[in-house]
């Protein structure tokens, strides 16, 4: 005979299959995912460096724009203020911004104010002469690269022509700053994204770099980047993979980006050992986290399935209106109590609502349902600690009490009075007829119900709203 697998076993088998397939796919996709990860990291590093370098333009651009429209400076120039007044004003700017160079050149006199001295403009000062041929309000940008001291620093020179109140050119303002250490910027990005970064000119001359390679030229024969010769251009970035030296060495991703503002190229290479280790740690962590979440979901799913099963069983055994066990469930509870020898000297009772049909006809079926629900709740209260009860059918109820006959009568009288004296009971004139019989020996439930039903019939015959006890050959009224 074939054994049927339980639902839970099937779930575990499915999970095992999914986990094996997922793990296999994870291993097979590792290289492809790693390549995508490296391409993204390289792109982010290049964007970060480019953005940081471009930010170097923002402040000096703002400074020259503000100076070119500064009404105090314009008035001082047009009104022929003393040179000391103009120099002090420029020096104040320099001190507040911590700039080494802020200058103004008077287009009418050729005088240059630098915050400290006044001199005549010289013929080789391009920042001044170049702007004379452009419309008033034009801006000039000049970028220089300084590699003295083994560290690249970018010099930014921004000039703007100044317009007088009559719309004519009155002078040119100029500022010059050097950016932060490019090496520091590259090292920060290299550490953040685990890359080797190189800043080089189109001819391959290395301006700044991180990593182990030292100075020199990208295109040297001994360089692993010599293949870039002739491929660097300002339109299309180079994206490629350097194959590992052997089967067991990892590929290295290389990407280039042209920094147009600085007329140089940024080359990024992934640091294979550290980035591969870091990537593997991340992937293992993600895999463990997914596995943990999956097992947690599985746990709650199995728990919900079990709770759902319990609910289904409970719903099937419970009378929806009264919340008490239905007839089938009560019979099972009786069998369980009998097997545990709990019925010795116990009492069985049956009861119903007096003139229940009249209640339905007079007050409606909703009132009848409410009456049954009220009775069901009261029955739960008196039996939950000392027996059990159920709905036998219609308005008839049955129950077992683990006590002697006197205590049973006392509990059932309390039940009858609470129902009768309840607000709803008073409204509809609700009373109960109850029949009780002792369980002196274990008998089939059908035999015991006959005895209790006889007592119930006697209670009805004697005027209802009473308890009648079946004591063998005679009935006792209460």
C-alpha positions in Angstrom: 0.0 0.0 0.0 1.4 3.4 -1.0 2.0 5.8 1.9 0.5 9.2 1.4 2.8 12.1 2.3 1.4 14.6 4.7 0.9 18.2 3.6 3.7 19.4 5.8 6.1 16.8 4.4 5.2 17.9 0.9 5.9 21.5 1.9 9.4 20.6 3.2 10.2 18.7 0.0 9.1 21.7 -2.1 11.3 24.0 0.0 14.3 21.7 -0.3 13.9 21.6 -4.1 13.5 25.4 -4.3 16.5 25.9 -2.0 18.7 23.6 -4.1 17.6 25.2 -7.4 18.1 28.7 -5.9 21.6 27.8 -4.5 22.6 26.4 -7.9 21.3 29.4 -9.7 23.2 31.6 -7.3 26.5 29.9 -8.0 26.0 29.9 -11.7 25.0 33.6 -11.8 27.8 34.6 -9.5 30.2 35.9 -12.1 27.5 37.7 -14.1 26.2 39.4 -11.0 29.7 40.3 -9.9 30.4 41.9 -13.2 27.3 44.0 -13.0 28.1 44.9 -9.4 31.6 46.0 -10.4 30.3 48.0 -13.4 27.9 49.8 -11.1 30.5 50.5 -8.4 33.0 51.8 -11.0 30.4 54.1 -12.5 29.4 55.4 -9.1 33.0 56.2 -8.2 33.6 58.0 -11.5 30.4 60.0 -11.0 31.4 60.9 -7.5 34.9 62.1 -8.5 33.6 64.1 -11.5 30.9 65.7 -9.4 33.4 66.7 -6.6 35.7 68.2 -9.2 32.9 70.1 -10.9 31.8 71.4 -7.5 35.1 73.3 -7.4 33.7 75.6 -10.0 30.5 76.5 -8.2 31.9 78.8 -5.4 34.3 80.9 -7.5 31.6 81.2 -10.2 29.2 82.6 -7.6 31.9 84.9 -6.2 32.6 86.6 -9.6 28.9 86.8 -10.4 28.3 88.6 -7.1 31.2 90.9 -7.5 30.3 91.8 -11.1 26.9 93.0 -9.9 28.0 94.5 -6.6 26.6 98.1 -6.7 29.0 99.3 -4.1 31.9 98.3 -6.2 30.3 99.7 -9.4 29.6 103.0 -7.7 33.1 103.2 -6.2 34.6 102.7 -9.7 32.3 105.1 -11.6 32.6 107.8 -8.9 36.4 107.5 -8.9 36.7 106.4 -5.3 40.2 106.3 -3.8 42.1 103.1 -4.6 42.3 102.2 -0.8 38.5 102.0 -0.7 38.3 99.5 -3.5 41.3 97.5 -2.2 39.8 97.3 1.3 36.5 96.1 -0.2 38.3 93.3 -2.2 40.4 92.4 0.7 37.3 92.0 2.9 36.0 89.4 0.3 39.3 87.6 0.3 39.4 87.4 4.1 35.8 86.1 4.4 36.2 83.5 1.7 39.8 82.7 2.4 40.7 83.2 -1.2 44.3 84.0 -2.2 43.3 85.8 -5.4 40.4 88.2 -6.0 41.1 91.0 -8.5 39.4 93.8 -10.3 40.8 95.4 -13.5 39.5 98.8 -14.5 38.8 98.7 -18.3 39.1 102.5 -18.5 42.4 103.0 -16.8 44.0 99.6 -17.0 44.6 99.5 -13.3 44.4 96.2 -11.4 43.3 96.1 -7.8 44.2 92.9 -5.9 43.1 93.9 -2.4 46.5 95.2 -1.4 48.2 97.0 -4.2 47.4 98.8 -7.5 49.3 98.1 -10.7 48.8 98.3 -14.4 47.5 95.3 -16.3 50.2 93.3 -18.2 50.0 92.2 -21.8 50.3 88.5 -20.9 47.3 88.5 -18.5 44.9 86.5 -20.6 42.1 86.5 -18.1 41.8 90.3 -18.8 42.6 90.6 -22.5 40.5 87.6 -23.7 37.3 89.0 -22.2 37.7 92.4 -24.0 36.6 90.8 -27.3 33.4 89.3 -25.8 30.1 91.0 -24.9 29.8 92.6 -21.5 28.8 90.1 -18.8 30.7 87.2 -20.4 32.6 84.7 -18.3 36.0 83.1 -18.9 37.2 79.8 -17.4 40.7 78.6 -17.3 41.8 75.3 -15.7 45.4 74.5 -14.9 47.0 71.3 -13.5 49.8 71.5 -11.0 51.7 68.3 -10.2 54.4 69.9 -8.1 55.2 68.0 -4.9 53.9 64.7 -6.3 50.2 65.6 -5.9 47.9 66.9 -8.5 46.0 70.1 -7.7 43.5 71.7 -10.1 43.7 75.4 -10.5 40.5 77.2 -11.4 40.6 80.8 -12.8 37.2 82.5 -13.4 36.8 86.0 -14.8 33.7 88.1 -15.7 33.3 91.4 -17.4 31.5 94.1 -15.4 28.7 96.3 -16.8 28.4 99.9 -15.6 25.1 101.7 -15.1 25.2 102.9 -18.7 25.5 99.4 -20.0 29.1 99.8 -21.0 32.1 97.8 -19.9 33.8 99.2 -16.8 36.1 96.4 -15.8 36.7 92.7 -15.2 36.6 90.8 -11.9 38.8 87.7 -11.5 39.3 84.9 -8.9 41.6 82.0 -8.7 41.5 78.9 -6.4 43.1 75.5 -6.2 40.9 72.5 -5.5 41.4 70.0 -2.8 44.2 67.4 -3.2 43.1 65.2 -6.1 45.1 62.3 -4.7 43.0 62.6 -1.5 39.8 62.6 -3.5 40.9 59.6 -5.5 42.0 57.7 -2.4 38.7 58.3 -0.7 36.7 57.0 -3.7 39.1 54.1 -4.1 38.6 53.0 -0.5 34.8 53.6 -0.7 34.3 51.5 -3.8 37.4 49.2 -3.6 38.9 50.4 -6.9 42.2 51.5 -8.4 41.8 55.0 -9.8 44.0 56.8 -12.3 43.8 60.3 -13.7 45.7 60.6 -17.0 46.0 62.9 -20.0 45.2 61.7 -23.5 48.8 60.9 -24.3 48.9 58.5 -21.3 50.7 60.7 -18.9 49.6 59.8 -15.4 48.6 62.9 -13.3 47.4 61.2 -10.1 46.7 57.6 -9.1 46.0 55.2 -6.3 47.2 51.6 -5.9 50.6 50.1 -6.4 51.5 51.4 -9.8 53.8 54.5 -9.7 53.8 57.4 -12.1 54.9 56.8 -15.7 52.6 56.4 -18.7 49.5 54.3 -19.2 50.7 53.2 -22.6 54.1 51.8 -21.6 54.8 48.4 -22.9 54.9 46.9 -19.4 51.6 48.4 -18.5 48.5 46.2 -18.4 46.6 49.2 -19.6 48.6 49.7 -22.8 45.6 48.4 -24.8 43.9 51.8 -24.1 46.2 53.6 -26.4 44.2 55.0 -29.3 40.9 54.1 -27.5 40.7 57.1 -25.2 38.3 59.7 -26.6 35.9 62.3 -25.2 32.8 60.7 -26.7 32.6 57.0 -25.8 33.8 55.6 -22.5 35.8 52.4 -22.6 34.2 49.5 -20.7 36.0 46.2 -20.8 37.3 43.2 -18.8 40.9 42.3 -18.3 41.1 38.5 -18.3 42.8 36.9 -15.4 46.3 35.5 -15.9 45.1 31.9 -15.3 42.0 29.9 -14.7 42.1 30.6 -11.0 42.5 34.4 -11.1 39.6 36.8 -11.4 38.8 39.1 -14.3 39.3 42.9 -13.7 36.8 45.4 -14.9 38.1 48.6 -16.5 36.1 51.7 -17.3 37.2 55.2 -18.5 35.5 58.5 -18.3 36.5 61.8 -20.0 36.3 64.8 -17.6 35.8 67.6 -20.2 36.2 70.5 -17.7 39.7 69.3 -16.8 40.7 67.8 -20.2 41.8 64.5 -18.7 40.6 60.9 -18.3 39.6 59.0 -15.2 40.4 55.3 -15.4 38.9 52.9 -12.8 39.9 49.3 -12.2 38.3 47.1 -9.7 40.6 45.9 -6.8 39.9 42.2 -7.5 40.9 40.6 -4.3 39.2 42.9 -1.8 36.1 43.6 -4.0 35.6 39.9 -4.7 35.8 39.0 -1.0 33.5 41.8 -0.1 31.0 40.8 -2.8 31.1 37.2 -1.7 30.5 38.3 2.0 27.5 40.4 0.9 26.1 37.6 -1.3 26.4 35.0 1.6 24.8 37.5 4.0 21.9 38.1 1.5 21.5 34.4 0.9 21.4 33.7 4.7 19.0 36.5 5.2 16.7 35.2 2.4 16.9 31.7 3.8 16.0 33.0 7.3 13.1 35.0 6.0 11.9 32.1 3.9 12.1 29.7 7.0 10.3 32.3 9.1 7.6 32.7 6.5 7.4 28.9 6.3 7.1 28.6 10.1 4.2 31.1 10.1 2.6 29.4 7.1 2.7 26.0 8.8 1.4 27.6 12.0 -1.5 29.2 10.1 -2.3 26.0 8.4 -2.5 24.2 11.7 -4.6 27.0 13.3 -6.8 26.8 10.2 -7.2 23.1 10.6 -8.1 23.5 14.3 -10.6 26.2 13.4 -12.2 24.0 10.7 -12.5 21.2 13.2 -13.8 23.6 15.9 -16.3 25.1 13.5 -17.5 21.7 12.4 -18.1 20.7 16.0 -19.6 24.0 17.3 -23.2 25.2 17.0 -22.9 28.6 15.3 -25.8 30.2 17.1 -25.1 29.2 20.7 -21.3 28.6 20.6 -21.9 25.2 22.3 -20.8 21.8 20.9 -23.3 20.4 18.4 -25.0 17.0 18.9 -22.2 15.0 17.2 -19.5 16.8 19.2 -21.4 16.3 22.4 -21.6 12.6 21.8 -17.8 12.5 21.2 -17.2 14.4 24.4 -19.4 11.9 26.3 -17.4 9.0 24.9 -14.1 10.8 26.0 -15.5 11.4 29.5 -16.6 7.8 29.7 -13.2 6.5 28.7 -11.6 8.6 31.4 -14.1 7.3 34.0 -15.4 10.8 34.7 -19.1 9.9 34.6 -19.4 7.9 37.8 -21.9 9.6 40.1 -22.3 12.4 37.5 -25.7 13.9 36.4 -27.2 14.2 32.9 -29.7 16.9 32.1 -31.9 17.9 29.2 -33.8 21.2 28.9 -35.7 23.3 26.5 -37.3 26.8 26.3 -40.9 26.8 27.3 -43.4 27.7 24.5 -40.5 28.4 22.1 -42.8 28.3 19.1 -45.0 31.0 20.7 -41.9 33.2 21.2 -41.0 32.8 17.6 -44.6 33.5 16.4 -45.0 36.5 18.8 -41.6 38.2 18.7 -40.1 36.8 15.5 -37.4 34.3 14.7 -34.7 36.8 15.5 -36.0 36.9 19.1 -36.0 33.1 19.1 -32.4 33.1 18.0 -31.5 35.6 20.7 -33.2 33.5 23.3 -31.1 30.4 22.3 -27.9 32.4 22.2 -28.7 33.7 25.7 -29.3 30.2 27.0 -26.1 28.9 25.3 -24.0 31.5 27.0 -25.5 30.8 30.5 -25.0 27.0 29.9 -21.3 27.6 29.2 -21.0 29.5 32.5 -22.4 26.7 34.7 -20.6 23.8 32.9 -17.2 25.1 31.9 -15.7 24.3 35.3 -17.8 21.2 36.2 -19.0 19.4 33.1 -20.0 20.1 29.5 -23.1 20.9 27.6 -24.3 21.0 24.0 -27.2 21.8 21.7 -29.1 18.6 21.1 -31.4 20.1 18.4 -33.9 22.9 18.0 -34.5 24.5 21.4 -33.4 21.4 23.2 -30.1 21.3 25.1 -28.2 18.5 26.9 -25.4 18.5 29.5 -23.3 16.5 32.0 -22.5 17.8 35.5 -19.7 16.2 37.6 -21.5 16.5 40.9 -24.2 14.9 43.1 -27.9 15.4 42.4 -28.3 18.2 45.0 -25.5 20.3 43.6 -26.8 19.7 40.0 -30.3 20.9 41.0 -28.7 24.0 42.6 -26.7 24.8 39.5 -29.7 24.3 37.2 -32.0 26.3 39.4 -29.4 29.1 39.2 -29.4 28.8 35.4 -33.2 28.9 35.2 -33.4 32.0 37.4 -30.6 33.9 35.5 -32.4 33.3 32.2 -35.8 34.2 33.6 -34.5 37.4 35.3 -32.4 38.6 32.5 -33.6 41.8 30.7 -34.3 39.8 27.5 -35.9 36.9 29.4 -38.3 39.3 31.2 -39.1 40.9 27.8 -40.3 37.7 26.2 -41.3 35.8 29.4 -38.6 33.2 28.9 -38.7 30.1 31.2 -37.0 26.7 31.1 -38.2 23.1 31.7 -35.4 20.9 32.9 -35.1 17.1 33.4 -32.2 15.6 35.4 -31.2 12.0 35.8 -28.3 10.4 37.8 -25.6 8.3 36.1 -25.3 5.4 38.5 -23.5 3.1 36.0 -22.0 3.6 32.6 -24.7 3.1 30.0 -25.0 4.1 26.3 -25.9 7.8 25.9 -29.2 6.8 24.3 -30.3 5.1 27.5 -29.3 8.0 29.7 -31.0 10.6 27.4 -34.2 8.6 27.7 -34.1 9.0 31.5 -33.4 12.7 31.3 -36.0 13.2 28.6 -38.6 11.4 30.7 -37.8 13.9 33.5 -38.1 16.8 31.0 -41.4 15.5 29.9 -42.6 15.4 33.5 -41.5 19.0 34.0 -43.5 20.1 31.0 -46.6 18.1 32.2 -46.4 19.6 35.6 -46.7 23.2 34.4 -43.2 24.1 32.9 -40.7 26.5 34.4 -39.4 23.8 36.8 -36.8 21.1 37.3 -37.8 17.4 37.5 -35.4 14.7 38.7 -35.8 11.1 37.4 -35.0 8.8 40.4 -35.8 5.4 38.9 -39.5 4.7 39.5 -40.5 8.1 40.7 -40.1 11.7 39.5 -39.2 14.5 41.9 -40.4 18.0 41.1 -38.7 21.2 42.1 
